[in-house]
């Protein structure tokens, strides 16, 4: 499993509950220290740093009352990572998948959530995030791996309820273990159940031979990448224009 921005944000939300009494600078310092330790704990891969930087910068901006376009945040983080490691954006496949999924979630997530509203609360957002991320990573996945998952939307939808249980249950168990080992053992059944459930979901869908659709691009790999990324850019631009027009119309109507 891959650490995503949602994991980092869950940790930041949990920490923010306990640092409200201190000044903003101390809050940010505590968040940076804990998130930095979390990044090191999970391996410190570049996509994890991407998630951590977006979480810390986004939290700091909201704390100080700064507002900017949602797409600006991943671009700022991309610039920082490019400065620290110039070749990472060009050759790190995990980072490319991470950024494309985030950008598509920001651009298409709201529309897709409305489209999947028939699934009900929580599941409509879970499905929209999965589909948006799949749309963004589709060209990279076919270009590098030559296959496409047929079960990822359903698998992610089934796995989504276990993620908060695993994150918050693990954090609470860790904190409680410093005071009571017996209580921590009892609470530890919550993340244990979440991990067991996730393992069963992964085993169920991962063991199916039909779950992956092989796609042989052959000598047209580069052409496919250029064309598909071109369509993706056009879709992103159109989505941003729709967002801007809606924002402008709301501003005009409110002024009237």
Secondary structure, DSSP 4 states (H G I P E B T S, - for coil): ----HHHHHHHHHHHHTTSTTS-HHHHHHHHHHHHHHHHHHTT--HHHHHHHHHHHHHHHHHHHT----HHHHHHHHHHHHHHH-TTHHHH-HHHHHHHHHHHHHHHHHHHHHHHTGGG-TTHHHHHHHHHHHHHHHHHHHHHHHSEEESSHHHHHHHHHHHHHHHHHHHHHHHHHHTT-HHHHHHHHHHHHHHHHHHHHHHHHHHT-GGGEEE---GGGHHHHHHHHHHHHHHHHHHHHHHHHHHHHHHHHHHH-
